[in-house]
Amino acid sequence: MQGMIGVSRNPSEKSKLWGRYVREQARGSGRSGSLTEAAPQATTAVKVLKLSVLTTHTATYSLYRAGRFNEWAIDKYALCIDDAFYDEDLMRKELLRRPR
C-alpha cells in the first residue's frame, strides 16, 4: 500500500474528505493527486465533497485546487497546537451538476 484516503458520508448527501496519507517513499510520485481524484468514487449519490486544509499547507492547498476544489470559507483559529492557533481553508467540490 502506497497511500490511503478517508471519506465519510453524512445523511445530507454531503461527504467529507477527512484524511489523506502517502508513504514517504511514494511522495512526489503523483499518488496524492490520484487519491484525491479517487475520493468521489468512494461515495455514492453524494452531491458535495468537503474538506479542510491548514492555511499554512500551501502545497496541499494547491493539490486540492488542481483537483477542482474551491475555497468557500476560512475557519479562523480552527486548530491549537502548543498555544499556537492555525486557520483552515474550507473547500468543497460539487459532484453533481445542478439543473439549469
N, C-alpha and C positions, 0 to 999 in steps of 0.2 A: 504494500500500500504506500503510495507516494503522498497522499493527502486526503482530506475529508472536508465536508461542508455540512453544517447543521441548519435545518429549516424546520420551523414549527408552523402549524396552521391553526387559526382560531375560527370560531363559527361565523365570523363576519365576512368570509371569503377573502380574507387578507392573510398573508403569511409573513413570517419574519425570518430573515436570514440571520441567525444568531451566532454563528461561528464559522471560521474557516481556518484550516491549518494545512501547511505544506511542509514536508520534511526538509530539513536544511539542504541536503544534497540535491533536492529537486527544485529548489528556489531558483528563479531566473530562467526556468525552462518553459514558462507559459502555463504551467499547471494551475496556478491561481486563477488565471483568466478562464481556463477550461472548466474549473469547478464552479466559478461564478456563473458561467453560461449554462451549466447543467442544473443550477438551483431551481429554475422554474419547472423543470421536468420532474422534480421531486414532489411537486404539488399537483393536485388535480382540482379543476373548477375554481381556481383562485384568480382573482382579478388584479390584485396588487401584491407585490413583494416589497417589503420594507426592510431597512437595515439602518444601523448607525455606525459611525466611524469617528474616532477621535480626530479633532481638527489638526492635531499635530502629526497624524499619519498621512502625509501628503501622497505617498506612493500608493497606499491602499485607496485613498480617495480617487486618485487618477484611474486606478484599475476599475472601480465601480462606475465612474463616469464613462469610461470606454465601453462598459457593459450596458450603457444606456439607462443608468440610474440617475435620477435628478434629485438635487437637494431641495427640500421643501421647508426646512426649519433648522434652527440651531438650538440645541438643548444646553443652555448655559449651566456651568458647574455640575455637569452630569456625573462626574466621577471625582472622588477624592482619594489621593494616594499620598501618604506621608505629609498630610496637611497642605498638599498642593491640589488645586482644583483644575479640572480639564473639561473643555466643552466638546460636545459631539455634534457632527453634522448628521441630521436625519435625512435619509434618502429613500426614494421609492421608485419602483418601475411598474408601469401599467402593463399588464399581461394580456388583457382582452381589450379589443378596440371598442370604443363607445359608438352606438348608432348615431348617425348624423340626422 
